[in-house]
Amino acid sequence: MVERSKILSIALTLIMVLALFTAGCASNDEEPAESSGDGDSTGAEETAEAEEIDVKGSTTVLPLAQAAAETYMENHPEASISISGGGSGTGIAALIDGDVDVAMASRKIKDSETDEAEANGINPVEHVIAWDGLTVVVNPDNPVDQLTYDQIKGIYDGSISNWADVGGPDKEIVVINRDSSSGTYGYFHEEVLGEENEFRPDALAQSSNGAVVQAVSQNDAAIGYIGFAYLNENVKGVDVNKGDGMVTPTSENILAGEYPLARPLHFYTDGQPTGLAADFTEYILSEEGTEIVYDVGYFPVESSSETAEAEEIDVKGSTTVLPLAQAAAETYMENHPEASISISGGGSGTGIAALIDGDVDVAMASRKIKDSETDEAEANGINPVEHVIAWDGLTVVVNPDNPVDQLTYDQIKGIYDGSISNWADVGGPDKEIVVINRDSSSGTYGYFHEEVLGEENEFRPDALAQSSNGAVVQAVSQNDAAIGYIGFAYLNENVKGVDVNKGDGMVTPTSENILAGEYPLARPLHFYTDGQPTGLAADFTEYILSEEGTEIVYDVGYFPVE
């Protein structure tokens, strides 16, 4: 049977950068309000440093790498991936010399190559990116369509030289080989001839799979071997018998593990890849990459069984995190049509309570889980694990007609604990302040309570509790005496964000100030899972932290994790 590798997605580490383009959202829980900011953004630090990579080697791997690179660069225009062939040996030699970032190989690296690499300070790490079925081909006019391993071996070592000896016409066999730097050559040598045997000296070496196809198609006495992806109407793939009966080189037989000439295709990198090299490798192993693998004519490595088992997840909680999760889930499901991600709000406390009860796979929270919640979870056999997926700047907002546009922490605290009740006390008009609060299950409520009031203090009892960021925006926009607080992503023209002074001077709630770490009301946004996530929960979390996910984080109006 074909033994395939089990590949789990690897999360990429992202950093916050010092600029941001305009982020827009509508002003309700499903579609948050527009916010504005100018600047440029970049993704992960390592990816930013490695926006150009060179990939070289196997002509068998070449069409897959080219197709994947083309699609990847369409989605990541800042990336530059240079792909070239030359054979597995050529690619590995270039990696050993430090001339490429990724070597493509249709065979395993040799011990001698590993030794040479280590002597050069290179640590070759293998990544199986797909599977191939090496295919023995003859001219379509040749009546031979079945060969045993022994017959193929005889043809290639020279002990069989006429087609009549294997049931064909009385013609001398023209043997087409690959050049010795090819991984296809190495695999065929080891698998069919055996390493102790040699190819016949008059075999005609070709530099690529395409060249073999051309040579065989032009000579009705020729035989060659190619990667399955190169099989077309110009050549005929023969059935092969290794001892268990004839097997036709078809995708079904290769995937079923019945075809004997199946083999893994590799990327080799110097150590574990980082930046663009890591992201490109992971892309080929992703679901979108799997489609490309199939389209090219190869076969994906074995999918994670956990991911396959978890094609549906429920995500619930913070209305601050909600727009990010919704946007990410929508894009993720477009690329993974078999996945179902259900997103709903209700507040951080509601999401965490649902996780504690085992009713959801992921709880969204705009605050850290409380010790009491952790204790309750553990009593239920739940082990809450925290994942910071983005950063937010909580924004104090007033009606646009209110002339007040700056407040200190002490003034905000006074307004919310009731010791300040008139706008005139903070430089505004002589009007009673209408205080808009969040409900107590909200993570935004909990963060604001702890950060501004202090846990020992209480909110004024007449504050009007709202169930969501969007509801706060609506309430403040309709009352020129109102004040509230919302996630930065919900800031729009219907409310005005006030500058805040925690003691180091007034700071405006802008993307630049939040990213620079100068705005005092910045906070992490969380996913919580029961233990380390697996399957779709893990893949979705990693997606938000990926480079594509980072773009969504910015678009929604939040900021990527460091």
N, C-alpha and C positions, 0 to 999 in steps of 0.2 A: 504493500500500500504506500501511496505517496505520503511522506511525513512532512507536514507543514508546520511552520512556526506560529506560535500564538503571540499575537502582537497587541499590546495595550497602548493606547494613546499616551503620549507624554506631555504633561502640561508645560507650557513655556512660561518663563518668568518675565514680567513686564515692568517698566519703570514709568513714573510720572515725568513728564517733560514740561518745559516752561512756556508753552503756548497752546492755543486751542482755536479751532475754527468754529463758526456759528453752529450752535446746537439747537434744534427745534423740536418742540413737542406740543400737543394741544393741552388745554387746561382742564383735564379731567383725569380720573384714575387710569382709564384705558389709554388715553393719548395725552401725555403731559404737555404743559405749556411751553411756549418757545422761550428760550433764553439766548442771550447773545454774548459773544466774545470773539476776539480776533487773535490770530496767531497760527502757528504751524504745529503739527503734532507728529510724533514718531511712535513706533511700537516698542517692542522689547529692546533693551539695550544691546543685547547680543545680536539680535536680528538687524538692528540699525547698523551695527558695525560690520555686518556681513551681508550687505545688500547686493553683493556680486559674488558669485561662486562659479568655479570651473568644475565640470563633471566630464570625466573621460574614461574610455575603455571599451568594453564589450559591444560589438555590433549587434549582438542578440538583445542586449538590454537597451540599446540605442533608441529604437522606435518608441518604447515605453517612456524612457526619460524625456525624449523630445516632445511627445504628446503631453505628458504631465507638465513639463516646463512651460509649454505654450499656454495651457489653461491657467496654470498658477500665475504666470506673469500678467495674464489678462485681468486677474482678480487682484494682483499686487503689482501695480505699474511701477512702483519704486524698486522692485527686485529685478536683478539681471542674472540669469542662469545660462551659462555657456555650456553647450553639450557637444561633445565630439567623440568619434569612435576610435578605431585603431587596434581593438582587441583587448581582452582581459589583461594579458601580460603587460601591454603598453600602459593601460590605466593604472595598474598596481605599481608599475615602475615609476610612473609620474607621482603617485601618492608617496612612495618611498623617498623620492627626491624633493618632496614638498612643493611640487609644481601644481597640484590640483587639490581641491577641497574634498572631492568625492571620486572614488574609482569605481567604475561599473565592471562587474565580473560575472560570467556565466559558469564559473567554477569557484571552488574554495581556494583561498590563498594558500600557497605552498609554504612548507616549513622554512625552506631556504629564503623565501621572500620575507617571511615574518622575521627571521634572523637579521636579514639585511636592513629591514625597516627599523628594528630595535637598535641596531648599531648606528642608525642615523637619527635616533631620538624620536622615531615615529612609532606610535602604538596602534596598529591596525585593528579596528573594531568592525565586525561583520554585521550587516543588516540584510535579512532576507526580505526582499520587497515584492517578489512575485514568484510564480512557478511557470515553467515552460515544458513542453513536450518536444524533445529533439526528434526530428522527422527524417527518415531515410527517403530520398526522392529519386525517381527515374523519369525519363522522358515519357510524355503521355502516349507516344506511339509504341512504347515497349509493353508487350503483353504481360510481363512479370509484375505481379501486384502483391506477392507475399514472399517473405524471406525469414529464415530462422537466424538467430544470433550467430550460429556457426557459419552459415552461408555468408552473412555480412562480414564476419571476421575473415573468412577465406578470401573474399573479394578484396578486402582492404590490406591483408598481409601478403597477397599475391598468390596464394595457393589455389585460388579459383580465378581464372582469367577470361572465361568465355561464358556468355549468357546461356549457352546451351546446357552448361553444367548446373544451372539452377532453374531449368524449365523454360528458358527463353530462346530466342533465335540464335543461330550460329554466327555470333559476332563477338569480336574481342571487346571486353569491357573497358570503357574509358573511366578511370577512377578520379573523381573530383574530391579533393581534400580541402581542409582549411589550413591556413598558415599556423605555425607552431605557437605564435603568441596568442592565439584565440582560445578563449575558455571553452568554446564549443569543441575545438580540436582536443583539448585536454580531457574534457568529459567523455567524448566519444572514445578516445584512446583508452582511458581507464575502464569504462563501462563495457565496451564491446571487444576491443582487442586484448585488453589486459596490459598493465604497465610493462610486463616483461617482454611483450611482443612489439615489433616495429611495423610501421606502415610500409607498403611497397614503395620502392624508391621512385617509380615513374608516375606516382599519383600527382595530379596537377593541383598545386596549392592555390587557393583563392583567398582574397583578403577580407571577404565579408559574406554574410548570408546572401545578400543580393547578387553578388558575383557568382555564387554557387548556383542560384536559381537560373541566372542567365546562361551559364555554361551547360547545365543539364538540359535546358529548354532548347538549346541549339544543336544538340547531338543526341540522336536516338539510341546511342550505345552507352550514354553516360549514366553515372550514379553519383549521388552526393548526399549530404546531410545538412539540415538547416533547422533553425528555430521554428516552432510551430506557427508563429505569427507571420512568417514569410511564405507559408504554403499558399499557392494560388493556382489558377487554371493552366499556367505555363509548365507546371511540373506535377507529377503524381506521387502522392505519399503511399508507401507500401505498408501493408500489414506486417507486424513483427511478432515473432514467437521466441520467447526466452526459455520456453520449456513448459509453459502452462497453456499453450494454444495460441493461435493467431489473434492479435489484437489490432484493430484499426486505429490509426492516430486521429482521434476525434476529441473534441472538448469534453464530451460526456465520459469517455474512457479515461482521459487524463484526470479529470476531477474525481472520478470514482476510484482512482488509485490502481486501475487495471492496466494502464499502458506502461510498459517497463522502462521506456526512455524518458521519464519525467525527471526534472531536476530543478533545484532552486536557482533564482537569479539574485545577485547580491549588489549592494552598495558597500564599499569599505571607506571608513573615515579614520582620521588620526584622532584616536580617543573617541569618547562620546561626542556626537556632533552638537554644535551650538548654533544659535542664530539662524540664518537662512538655510544652512545645510541641514539642521535639525528639522526646521519647519517644512522643507521640501520633502525630506524623507518621510515625515509623518503624513504629509499630504498624500503621497502615493499609497500609504497604508490606510488612509481615511476612506470613508464610504464613497466620497466623490472620486478619489483616486482609484478605488476598486472598479468603478465603472470604466475608467480609462484603461485599466489593466485588461478588462474584458474586451473593450473596443479594439485595442491593439491586437489582441489574439492570444494573450497570456491568461494566467489564472491567479487570483488573489491568494495571499497567505491565509491561513485559517483565521477566521474572525474570532474575536474574543467571545467565548460562550456566555460570559456574564452579560456583555452588551446585547447579545442576541436574546437573552432571557428577559431583559429589562427594556422592552421596546415601548413601554408606557410608564410614565412617572407623573406624580402629582406634586406640584410646587405651590406653596401657600404662605401668606404672611404679609409683610410690610408693604404698604401702599407706596412707600418711597422707592423700594426696590422693584416694585411691580412693573413700571414702564420699561426698565432695563430687561427684566426677565421676559416680558412679553415680546419685546423687539428681538431679543436673542433667540427665543423659542421659535418665532415665526421664520427667521432666516435659517435656523438649524433644520427645521422640519421641511423647508423647501429643498434643502440639500440631502435630507434623510427622510424620504417619504414614508418609510416603514416606522418611523418614530412618532410617538404621540406624547406631547408634553402639555399637561393641563396646568394653567397658571391662574391663581385667584388671590385676592387681597384679604383684607380683614384686620391687618395690623400685625406687628411683630409678635405680640403676645399670643394672638390667635394662631399664627403659624407654628410657633414653638410648642404651644399646647397640643396642636395636631400632631407634631412630631413625637411628642411625649406619649401620646395615645396610640402611636403607630399608624395614624391615618394618612400621613403624607410621606413622600420620599425625601423632600427638601423643604425646609422652613426658611423663608426669607425674613431677615431682621435688619433693622437700621440701628440696632443697639446690640451690645453683648448679652449673651444669655445670663440670667441671674443665677446666683448660687442655689437659691431655692428651686429654680426650675431644673437645674442640673441634678439636684438631689431627688426631685420627683421623677425625673427621667431615669436615673439609675435604679430607683426603686421599681420601675416598670421594665427594667432590663434594656433600656435605651442608653446608648453612649453618644451623647451629642458631640460632634466634631465640627469645629468652626472653619469656614473658608471665607476669607476676605476677597470679594469679587470686584469691588470698585470703591471709589471714595466720593463723598458728597459734601457740599457746603450748605449747611442748614442756614436759611435766610429769613431774617426778620422782615416782615412786609407791612406796609401801611397803604391806605388808599392814595392814589396818585394826586388827589386834590389836597392832601395833607402836606403842609409846608415842612414838617419835620422830616429830615433825611439823615440824621445822625443820633445815635443813642449809645450811652456807655452801658457796660454790663450792669452796673448798679441801678441805672435808670430802667433797664429792661426788667431786672429782678423786681424793682419796686412796682412796676406796672403789673407784673404777673402775681406778686404776693399781695397786692391791694394797698400797699403803702403810698403809691402814687396813683391817683384816680382821675386827674385832669390833664389834658394835653398842655395846658398853660404851664404846668410844673416842669415840662421838659422842652420849653421853647415853642410850643405850638399854640393853637387857638384855645379860647376858653370853652372847652367842650369836655364832657365826661368821656373817658376812654372806654370803648367797647372792646373787651378782651376776648379774642378768639383763641381757643385752646384746641389741642387734640385729645381724643379719648384715651383713657389710661392704658388700653391695650396696645397703643401705638409705640413703636420704637422711637419715633421722632419725639413723642411726649416724654419717654423715659430719658432720652439723651438730653433734651432741653431742660428737664427737671434737674438732672444731675449736674449739667454743665453750667447753667445760668442761676437757677434758684438755689441749688445745693440740696442734697437729699434730706437734710434736717428741716427744710422749709416746705410750706404747702402752697399750692396755687390758690388764688382767691376763689371763693366758692361760687361767685356769680359768673365766672368765665364760661363762655359758650363752647362746649365740646363739639368738635367736628370729627367725622369718621375717616377723613382722607385729606391728602394735600389739596386735591381739586376742590373739595368742599370749603377749605380754608380760603383758597384763592377767590372763590365765588362770594363768600361772606364778606371778606375785606373789600372786594371790588364794589360791593353794593352799599357800603356804609363808610362815609368819609371820616368817621370817628373810630374806626376799627383798627386793630393791630393783630397780627398773627405770625406764625412761623411755618415755613415749608421747606421741602427739599429744593435745592438750587435748580433742578431740572424743570420745576413747575413755575419758575419765575417768568412772567410775561408782562405785556404792556398794561394789563388790567390791575396790576399791583406794583408797588414801588419797593425795591429792596433798600433798606437803610444801612448806612455805614455803622460799623460796630467798633467800640473801643474797649478792650479788656484791660487796658493799662499801658499799652505801648503805642497809643495813638489810634486815630480812626482808620479803619480798613474797609474799603468798598467790597461788597460781595461780587467779585468777578472771577472768571476762570483763571486769569493770570495770578491773582492773589491767592486763590485756593491752591493752585499747582505750586506756587512758590513757597507754600507753607506759612504765609503771612496772615491769612484769614483765620480768626480764632475758632469759628464754629464749624471747622471741617471734621468729618467723621467717616469711619469705614462702614461699608455696607456688607452684609454677611449672607452666606448660605450656611445652614446647619443641617448635617446629615447624621444618621444613626451609624456611627463608626465611619471608617474611611469609605467613601462612596465607591460603588462598582457599577458596571454596565452603563446604562444610559445616564444615570445620575452623575457618574464620574465624567462621562464624555461631554455632557452638557456643561458641567462646571468648568472643565478644561477648555471648552469652546469659548466661554465668556472671557477666559484669561488668555486666549490665543490672539494672534495679530488681527484676525478678522473680527473677533469679539471685541477687541480694543476699539476698533472703528465704531462698533455699535455703542459701546460705552460713551464715546465722545458724542456721537449723533444724538443720543438720548439727553445728554447734558451733564453727565457725570465724568469721572476721571479714573483712568486705569490704576491698578495697584502698582506698587514700585516693582 
